[in-house]
Amino acid sequence: MKRHNLYAALLLAAAGYGCAQGPSASKPTTDVAKLSEAAPKYAESITAADLSKHLYIIASDEYEGRNTGEKGQKMAAEYIAREFREDGLTGPVQSNSTNPYYQTFDLQKSSWGEGHITVGTEKYLMMQDFFPFGSSPFTTEQNIAAVYVADAAQIAGKGAEGKLIVTMLTPAEMQTKMRGFSAAAEKAGAKGVVYVLGAEEYRGMADRFSHRISQPSISQAGDTGSRPATIFATPTVGAAILGTMPEKLQQTATTASFTPSSDIKILMSRTSEPLATENVLGFVEGTDKKDEIIVVTAHYDHVGVDESLEGDKIYNGANDDGSGTVAVIELAEAFAQAKKDGYGPRRSVLFMTVTGEEKGLLGSEYYANNPIFPLENTVANVNIDMIGRMDYEHEKTNDSNYIYVIGADKLSSELHQINEAMNEKYVNLKLDYTFNDENDPNRFYYRSDHYNFAKNGIPIVFYFNGVHDDYHQPGDEPDKIIYESAEKVARLAFHVAWELANRENRIVVDSNKK
């Protein structure tokens, strides 16, 4: 062989060798083994330092607590969209020509106006003798009949449709009794539930919630207040409605018998206006299974500023849920880089930070009702809401190497197995299933954005560090996050999302625990 031919042969061999080193963006691999081998490299790009960098920005005082529809929330949306764009994700909202990273929509901002309950000739004033929560079906004054019910199990047999249910409520019953009553009252078609508190309990609750009640509430646009009203009342109001004396309300609830007044009128007026907000979406298109979608979520809103407080007035929401938001940003960057390098994903991945979670899971509810990609093509949702802190239980042992895992087994046994396997292989966190118990009174499974996917039959896994002293307090600051812990949880979420996106078969839905 002549020398120049040998040189040419060496060049061709070198070129061939280079091509064998890995895929490219134009020729991505769909080989499951190769994708699995590549996963640790991209997981390692999710670092405590990067999580901290992002969180010190979006949970700063400048972002004013990211209250839904307000300046700070808009600033956070711009920051997230810019990160998605710079990392190479596409904006999937083709209908939004201004910003395809935004799913924009209007919520409804409502405030309480005039309100009273009149029993006979006596008038009791809203915010003084009673206070409401939620919606109101009494926006004009209405006559209404009342019925006394001791516990939720009795509601169905009390003929409560169109009536006002009255019941006693002790501090110990705040969590358990109210949930059962609200659901049963709505099912029975009641117009409202009056929870009668003791005099001291009423004063304490009114003081605690007076600022919140006086602030506007947020709901989906068009919410007409069709759900039963929730009303907390003094013993004097409760006794008047039930046609008795306040002291008789102290009887054992199961033995009490009352004849409610036949002359009750209620007014709880509301004024409403539209409130514009947006979910922020970044998209990494898949290769050979691109019509199937994995959705990774966190909520980026928090509760804003409370000017009535002394000292720190800003609810920075670093843990709730700035920590989840920055994890989603980091996962999105990792997947986008992997795609540039030719490593999947096989299924498409939608990274979505949602608005309005603190107002009632409103942003994820809007997406579920108006999906960018069909829900029937949505394989799973990985939701991150509060990581990088220790809750009361784990503070006792100063153990941050844990995460509560909620919901992974509710709809798919495979998702539970994947989460366990990815943790064992890559991360080695203690997976705590305390709050996955269906009888857990905290009901966290129903309290974050994954639930709007789960109730539509989409398997979910929810990562959560639990509640601590700074939960929904101005003290939820970025300097209190344990970033090494947040890094481990974010990497676990990455590995689970990677496996869901790149495995050969879509995970099965083999149970029904919505």
C-alpha positions as CSV (number, residue, x, y, z in Angstrom):
1,M,0.0,0.0,0.0
2,K,1.3,3.4,-0.9
3,R,1.8,5.9,1.9
4,H,-0.9,8.4,0.8
5,N,-3.4,5.5,0.7
6,L,-2.4,4.4,4.2
7,Y,-2.9,8.0,5.4
8,A,-6.4,8.0,3.9
9,A,-7.2,4.7,5.4
10,L,-6.1,6.0,8.8
11,L,-8.4,9.0,8.4
12,L,-11.3,6.9,7.5
13,A,-10.7,4.6,10.5
14,A,-10.4,7.6,12.8
15,A,-13.7,9.0,11.5
16,G,-15.4,5.7,11.9
17,Y,-14.0,5.4,15.5
18,G,-15.3,8.9,16.3
19,C,-18.8,8.0,15.1
20,A,-18.8,5.0,17.3
21,Q,-18.2,7.1,20.4
22,G,-21.8,8.2,20.7
23,P,-24.9,9.5,19.1
24,S,-25.5,13.1,17.9
25,A,-28.4,15.5,17.9
26,S,-29.1,14.6,14.3
27,K,-28.8,10.8,14.9
28,P,-30.0,10.2,18.5
29,T,-29.8,6.8,20.1
30,T,-32.9,4.9,21.1
31,D,-31.0,2.1,22.6
32,V,-32.2,1.6,26.2
33,A,-28.9,0.3,27.5
34,K,-27.0,3.3,26.1
35,L,-29.5,5.7,27.5
36,S,-29.3,4.1,30.9
37,E,-25.5,4.3,30.8
38,A,-25.7,8.0,29.9
39,A,-28.1,8.9,32.8
40,P,-25.6,9.5,35.6
41,K,-23.6,12.1,33.5
42,Y,-26.7,14.3,33.1
43,A,-27.9,13.7,36.7
44,E,-24.6,15.0,37.9
45,S,-25.2,18.3,36.2
46,I,-27.9,18.9,38.8
47,T,-25.9,20.5,41.6
48,A,-26.5,22.1,45.0
49,A,-24.6,25.2,43.7
50,D,-27.0,25.6,40.7
51,L,-30.1,25.0,42.8
52,S,-28.8,27.7,45.2
53,K,-28.0,30.1,42.4
54,H,-31.6,30.0,41.1
55,L,-33.3,29.9,44.4
56,Y,-31.5,33.0,45.8
57,I,-33.0,34.8,42.9
58,I,-36.7,33.7,42.7
59,A,-37.0,33.5,46.5
60,S,-35.5,36.9,47.1
61,D,-37.3,39.9,48.5
62,E,-37.3,41.4,45.0
63,Y,-39.8,38.8,43.9
64,E,-42.2,39.8,46.7
65,G,-43.4,36.4,47.6
66,R,-44.6,35.5,44.0
67,N,-48.3,36.0,44.8
68,T,-50.6,34.8,42.0
69,G,-51.2,37.4,39.4
70,E,-48.9,40.0,41.0
71,K,-45.6,41.6,40.1
72,G,-43.4,39.0,41.8
73,Q,-45.1,36.0,40.1
74,K,-44.7,37.7,36.8
75,M,-41.0,38.2,37.5
76,A,-40.6,34.6,38.4
77,A,-42.4,33.5,35.2
78,E,-40.0,35.6,33.1
79,Y,-37.0,34.1,34.9
80,I,-38.2,30.5,34.4
81,A,-39.1,31.1,30.7
82,R,-35.7,32.7,30.1
83,E,-33.9,29.7,31.6
84,F,-36.0,27.3,29.5
85,R,-35.2,29.3,26.4
86,E,-31.4,29.6,27.1
87,D,-31.2,25.9,27.9
88,G,-32.6,25.0,24.5
89,L,-36.1,23.9,25.5
90,T,-38.9,24.9,23.1
91,G,-42.1,26.8,24.0
92,P,-44.9,24.4,23.3
93,V,-47.9,26.8,23.5
94,Q,-48.2,27.5,19.8
95,S,-51.4,29.5,20.3
96,N,-49.4,32.1,22.3
97,S,-47.5,34.1,19.6
98,T,-46.2,36.5,22.1
99,N,-44.5,33.9,24.4
100,P,-44.9,30.2,23.5
101,Y,-43.5,29.3,27.0
102,Y,-46.6,30.8,28.7
103,Q,-50.0,29.2,29.0
104,T,-51.9,32.3,29.9
105,F,-55.4,32.4,31.4
106,D,-57.6,34.5,33.6
107,L,-58.5,33.6,37.2
108,Q,-61.1,35.4,39.2
109,K,-60.2,37.7,42.1
110,S,-63.0,38.2,44.6
111,S,-63.4,40.2,47.8
112,W,-66.0,40.1,50.5
113,G,-68.5,43.0,50.6
114,E,-71.5,43.4,52.8
115,G,-72.7,40.5,54.9
116,H,-75.1,39.6,57.7
117,I,-77.2,36.8,59.1
118,T,-80.6,37.9,60.3
119,V,-82.6,35.7,62.6
120,G,-86.0,37.2,63.3
121,T,-85.3,40.8,64.2
122,E,-81.6,40.2,65.3
123,K,-78.9,41.0,62.8
124,Y,-75.4,39.5,63.1
125,L,-72.5,41.0,61.1
126,M,-70.0,39.3,58.9
127,M,-66.4,39.6,60.2
128,Q,-67.8,40.4,63.6
129,D,-70.2,37.7,64.6
130,F,-69.3,35.2,61.9
131,F,-66.8,34.9,59.1
132,P,-66.8,33.0,55.8
133,F,-64.3,31.0,53.8
134,G,-64.3,30.2,50.1
135,S,-67.2,30.9,47.8
136,S,-70.7,32.3,48.6
137,P,-74.0,31.2,47.1
138,F,-75.5,34.1,49.1
139,T,-74.5,37.1,47.0
140,T,-78.0,38.5,47.4
141,E,-80.0,38.2,50.6
142,Q,-81.9,34.9,50.8
143,N,-84.3,33.2,53.1
144,I,-83.0,29.8,54.1
145,A,-84.0,26.9,56.3
146,A,-81.5,25.4,58.8
147,V,-80.9,21.8,60.0
148,Y,-78.8,20.6,62.8
149,V,-76.4,17.7,62.1
150,A,-74.0,16.2,64.7
151,D,-71.7,14.4,62.3
152,A,-71.2,14.0,58.5
153,A,-72.7,10.5,58.4
154,Q,-76.1,12.0,59.3
155,I,-76.2,14.6,56.5
156,A,-77.6,12.3,53.8
157,G,-80.7,11.5,55.9
158,K,-81.4,15.1,57.0
159,G,-83.0,16.4,53.9
160,A,-80.3,19.1,53.6
161,E,-80.7,20.0,50.0
162,G,-80.9,23.8,49.7
163,K,-80.5,24.3,53.4
164,L,-78.0,25.6,55.9
165,I,-76.4,22.8,57.9
166,V,-75.4,23.8,61.5
167,T,-72.9,21.8,63.6
168,M,-70.6,22.3,66.6
169,L,-66.9,22.2,66.1
170,T,-64.2,21.7,68.7
171,P,-60.5,22.6,68.1
172,A,-59.7,18.8,68.0
173,E,-62.1,18.4,65.2
174,M,-60.7,21.1,62.9
175,Q,-59.0,18.8,60.5
176,T,-61.1,15.6,60.6
177,K,-64.6,16.8,60.9
178,M,-64.5,19.7,58.5
179,R,-63.3,17.6,55.6
180,G,-66.1,15.0,56.0
181,F,-68.7,17.7,56.4
182,S,-67.7,19.7,53.4
183,A,-67.8,16.7,51.1
184,A,-71.0,15.3,52.5
185,A,-72.7,18.8,52.4
186,E,-71.8,19.3,48.8
187,K,-73.1,15.8,47.8
188,A,-76.4,16.5,49.7
189,G,-76.9,19.8,47.9
190,A,-76.7,22.0,51.0
191,K,-76.2,25.8,50.5
192,G,-73.8,26.1,53.4
193,V,-72.3,24.8,56.6
194,V,-72.2,26.8,59.8
195,Y,-69.5,25.6,62.2
196,V,-70.3,26.9,65.7
197,L,-67.2,27.5,67.8
198,G,-66.8,28.2,71.5
199,A,-66.5,31.9,72.3
200,E,-62.7,31.8,73.0
201,E,-62.1,29.5,70.0
202,Y,-64.0,31.9,67.7
203,R,-62.0,34.9,68.9
204,G,-58.7,33.0,68.4
205,M,-59.6,31.8,64.9
206,A,-60.9,35.2,63.9
207,D,-57.6,36.9,65.0
208,R,-55.6,34.2,63.3
209,F,-57.4,34.4,59.9
210,S,-58.7,38.0,59.9
211,H,-56.0,39.3,57.5
212,R,-56.5,36.3,55.2
213,I,-60.3,36.7,55.1
214,S,-60.0,40.4,54.4
215,Q,-57.7,39.7,51.4
216,P,-59.1,38.9,48.0
217,S,-59.4,35.2,47.2
218,I,-58.6,33.6,43.9
219,S,-60.7,31.1,42.0
220,Q,-61.2,29.8,38.5
221,A,-62.9,32.3,36.2
222,G,-66.6,31.8,36.1
223,D,-66.8,30.3,39.6
224,T,-70.3,31.3,40.7
225,G,-70.1,30.0,44.2
226,S,-72.0,26.8,43.6
227,R,-70.2,24.9,46.4
228,P,-71.6,25.2,49.9
229,A,-70.5,28.2,51.9
230,T,-68.2,27.6,54.9
231,I,-69.2,29.8,57.8
232,F,-67.6,30.0,61.3
233,A,-69.9,31.5,63.9
234,T,-70.0,32.5,67.6
235,P,-72.2,30.5,70.1
236,T,-74.6,33.4,70.0
237,V,-75.2,33.2,66.3
238,G,-75.4,29.4,66.4
239,A,-77.9,29.4,69.2
240,A,-80.1,32.0,67.4
241,I,-80.2,29.9,64.3
242,L,-81.0,26.7,66.2
243,G,-83.6,28.4,68.4
244,T,-81.9,27.9,71.7
245,M,-79.6,29.5,74.2
246,P,-75.8,29.6,73.8
247,E,-75.3,27.5,77.0
248,K,-77.3,24.6,75.6
249,L,-74.8,24.3,72.7
250,Q,-72.4,22.8,75.2
251,Q,-74.4,19.6,75.3
252,T,-73.0,16.4,73.9
253,A,-73.4,16.7,70.2
254,T,-75.0,13.3,69.7
255,T,-77.7,13.9,72.2
256,A,-78.6,17.5,71.4
257,S,-81.9,18.3,69.8
258,F,-82.9,21.7,68.4
259,T,-85.7,23.3,66.5
260,P,-84.1,25.8,64.2
261,S,-85.6,29.2,63.6
262,S,-88.0,29.5,60.7
263,D,-86.9,33.1,59.9
264,I,-83.3,33.1,58.7
265,K,-81.9,35.4,56.1
266,I,-78.3,35.4,54.8
267,L,-76.3,37.9,52.7
268,M,-72.5,37.4,52.0
269,S,-71.8,39.5,49.0
270,R,-68.8,39.2,46.7
271,T,-67.2,41.5,44.1
272,S,-65.1,39.9,41.4
273,E,-62.6,40.9,38.7
274,P,-60.4,39.0,36.2
275,L,-56.8,38.2,37.2
276,A,-54.3,37.3,34.5
277,T,-51.7,34.7,35.2
278,E,-49.7,32.0,33.5
279,N,-48.2,28.5,33.7
280,V,-44.6,28.4,32.3
281,L,-43.9,25.4,30.0
282,G,-40.7,24.1,28.5
283,F,-40.6,21.2,26.1
284,V,-38.1,18.6,25.1
285,E,-39.4,16.6,22.2
286,G,-38.8,12.9,22.2
287,T,-37.4,10.7,19.4
288,D,-39.2,7.5,18.5
289,K,-42.0,7.8,21.1
290,K,-42.5,11.5,21.0
291,D,-46.3,11.4,21.2
292,E,-46.2,10.1,24.7
293,I,-45.5,12.7,27.3
294,I,-43.9,12.8,30.8
295,V,-44.8,15.9,32.8
296,V,-42.5,17.3,35.5
297,T,-44.1,19.9,37.7
298,A,-43.6,22.3,40.6
299,H,-45.6,25.4,41.5
300,Y,-43.7,28.7,41.4
301,D,-46.3,30.9,43.1
302,H,-46.4,31.6,46.9
303,V,-48.5,33.9,49.1
304,G,-47.0,37.3,48.6
305,V,-46.6,40.1,51.2
306,D,-48.6,40.8,54.4
307,E,-48.3,44.5,55.2
308,S,-50.0,44.0,58.6
309,L,-47.0,42.2,60.0
310,E,-44.2,43.8,62.0
311,G,-40.7,43.2,60.7
312,D,-40.4,40.9,57.8
313,K,-43.5,41.1,55.7
314,I,-42.5,39.0,52.7
315,Y,-43.4,35.3,52.4
316,N,-40.4,34.3,50.3
317,G,-41.5,30.7,49.8
318,A,-38.0,29.3,49.3
319,N,-39.0,25.8,50.4
320,D,-42.6,26.2,49.3
321,D,-42.1,25.8,46.4
322,G,-39.1,27.7,45.2
323,S,-37.1,24.5,45.9
324,G,-39.3,22.5,43.6
325,T,-39.3,25.2,40.9
326,V,-35.5,25.4,40.8
327,A,-35.3,21.6,40.7
328,V,-37.6,21.6,37.6
329,I,-35.3,24.2,36.0
330,E,-32.3,22.0,36.6
331,L,-34.0,18.8,35.3
332,A,-35.0,20.7,32.2
333,E,-31.5,21.8,31.6
334,A,-30.2,18.2,32.0
335,F,-32.7,16.7,29.6
336,A,-32.1,19.5,27.1
337,Q,-28.4,18.9,27.1
338,A,-28.8,15.2,26.8
339,K,-31.0,15.8,23.7
340,K,-28.3,18.0,22.2
341,D,-25.8,15.2,22.8
342,G,-28.1,12.6,21.1
343,Y,-29.3,10.9,24.3
344,G,-33.0,10.9,24.0
345,P,-35.4,11.3,25.5
346,R,-37.5,8.7,23.6
347,R,-40.7,10.1,25.0
348,S,-41.3,13.8,25.1
349,V,-40.9,15.6,28.4
350,L,-42.9,18.7,29.4
351,F,-41.4,20.8,32.2
352,M,-44.1,22.9,33.7
353,T,-44.0,25.3,36.6
354,V,-47.6,26.2,37.5
355,T,-49.3,29.2,39.0
356,G,-52.1,29.4,41.6
357,E,-51.2,26.3,43.6
358,E,-51.6,28.2,46.9
359,K,-55.0,29.3,45.8
360,G,-56.3,25.8,45.3
361,L,-54.2,24.0,42.7
362,L,-55.6,26.3,40.1
363,G,-52.8,26.4,37.6
364,S,-52.5,22.6,37.3
365,E,-56.3,22.4,37.2
366,Y,-56.4,24.8,34.3
367,Y,-53.8,22.7,32.5
368,A,-55.7,19.5,33.1
369,N,-58.8,21.1,31.7
370,N,-57.0,22.7,28.8
371,P,-54.0,20.4,28.1
372,I,-51.4,21.4,25.6
373,F,-50.9,17.7,24.9
374,P,-53.7,15.1,25.2
375,L,-54.1,13.7,28.7
376,E,-54.5,10.2,27.2
377,N,-51.0,10.5,25.9
378,T,-49.6,11.7,29.2
379,V,-47.7,8.7,30.7
380,A,-46.9,10.1,34.2
381,N,-46.4,13.2,36.3
382,V,-43.4,13.8,38.5
383,N,-44.2,16.5,41.0
384,I,-41.8,18.3,43.4
385,D,-43.3,20.5,46.1
386,M,-40.9,21.4,49.0
387,I,-37.5,19.7,49.1
388,G,-34.3,20.6,51.0
389,R,-35.6,21.1,54.5
390,M,-36.2,18.8,57.5
391,D,-39.7,18.5,59.1
392,Y,-40.4,18.2,62.8
393,E,-39.8,14.5,62.9
394,H,-36.5,14.5,61.2
395,E,-35.2,17.6,63.0
396,K,-35.2,15.4,66.1
397,T,-32.3,13.3,64.7
398,N,-30.9,16.0,62.4
399,D,-31.5,13.6,59.5
400,S,-31.9,15.3,56.1
401,N,-31.2,12.2,54.0
402,Y,-34.9,11.4,53.4
403,I,-37.9,12.3,51.3
404,Y,-41.5,11.6,51.7
405,V,-42.8,9.8,48.6
406,I,-46.5,10.1,48.0
407,G,-48.8,8.6,45.5
408,A,-46.4,6.5,43.4
409,D,-48.4,3.3,44.0
410,K,-51.9,4.7,43.8
411,L,-52.4,4.1,40.0
412,S,-49.3,2.2,38.9
413,S,-47.3,-0.5,40.7
414,E,-44.6,0.0,38.1
415,L,-44.1,3.6,39.0
416,H,-43.6,2.7,42.6
417,Q,-41.1,0.0,41.6
418,I,-39.2,2.4,39.3
419,N,-38.9,5.0,42.1
420,E,-37.6,2.4,44.5
421,A,-35.1,1.0,41.9
422,M,-33.8,4.4,40.8
423,N,-33.2,5.4,44.4
424,E,-31.4,2.2,45.3
425,K,-29.2,2.4,42.2
426,Y,-28.3,6.1,42.2
427,V,-29.3,8.1,45.3
428,N,-29.9,6.1,48.5
429,L,-32.3,8.4,50.2
430,K,-34.6,7.1,52.9
431,L,-37.9,6.9,51.2
432,D,-40.6,7.7,53.8
433,Y,-44.1,6.6,53.0
434,T,-45.8,8.0,56.2
435,F,-48.0,10.4,54.2
436,N,-48.8,7.9,51.6
437,D,-51.2,6.2,54.0
438,E,-54.8,6.7,52.8
439,N,-55.9,7.4,56.3
440,D,-53.3,10.1,57.0
441,P,-55.2,13.1,58.3
442,N,-52.9,15.6,56.5
443,R,-54.2,14.3,53.1
444,F,-51.1,15.6,51.4
445,Y,-51.9,13.4,48.4
446,Y,-54.8,15.8,47.6
447,R,-52.8,19.0,48.3
448,S,-50.4,19.6,45.5
449,D,-50.5,19.8,41.7
450,H,-50.0,16.1,40.9
451,Y,-53.6,15.5,42.1
452,N,-55.0,17.2,39.0
453,F,-53.2,14.5,37.0
454,A,-54.0,11.6,39.3
455,K,-57.7,12.3,39.3
456,N,-57.6,12.0,35.5
457,G,-56.0,8.6,35.8
458,I,-52.4,9.6,35.2
459,P,-49.8,7.9,37.5
460,I,-47.9,10.4,39.7
461,V,-45.1,10.5,42.2
462,F,-44.9,13.4,44.6
463,Y,-41.7,14.4,46.5
464,F,-42.1,16.4,49.7
465,N,-39.9,17.1,52.7
466,G,-42.7,17.7,55.2
467,V,-43.8,20.7,57.4
468,H,-41.6,22.8,59.6
469,D,-41.8,26.1,61.6
470,D,-41.3,28.3,58.6
471,Y,-44.0,26.7,56.5
472,H,-46.2,29.5,55.2
473,Q,-44.2,32.0,57.2
474,P,-41.9,34.9,56.3
475,G,-39.0,32.8,57.6
476,D,-39.1,30.5,54.6
477,E,-35.9,31.9,53.2
478,P,-33.3,30.5,50.8
479,D,-30.5,30.4,53.4
480,K,-32.4,27.7,55.3
481,I,-32.4,25.2,52.5
482,I,-30.1,22.2,52.8
483,Y,-28.9,22.3,49.2
484,E,-27.1,19.0,49.3
485,S,-30.4,17.3,50.3
486,A,-32.3,19.2,47.6
487,E,-29.7,18.0,45.1
488,K,-30.2,14.3,46.0
489,V,-34.0,14.6,45.7
490,A,-33.8,16.5,42.4
491,R,-31.4,13.8,41.1
492,L,-33.9,11.1,42.1
493,A,-36.7,12.9,40.3
494,F,-34.4,13.1,37.3
495,H,-33.6,9.4,37.2
496,V,-37.3,8.5,37.6
497,A,-38.2,10.9,34.8
498,W,-35.4,9.6,32.6
499,E,-36.5,6.0,33.1
500,L,-40.1,6.9,32.4
501,A,-39.1,8.7,29.2
502,N,-36.7,6.1,27.9
503,R,-37.9,2.6,28.9
504,E,-39.3,0.4,26.1
505,N,-42.9,0.2,27.4
506,R,-45.2,2.8,28.8
507,I,-45.9,2.1,32.5
508,V,-49.2,0.3,33.2
509,V,-52.1,1.7,35.1
510,D,-53.1,-1.2,37.2
511,S,-54.9,0.2,40.2
512,N,-57.5,2.9,40.8
513,K,-56.9,4.9,43.9
514,K,-57.5,8.5,42.7
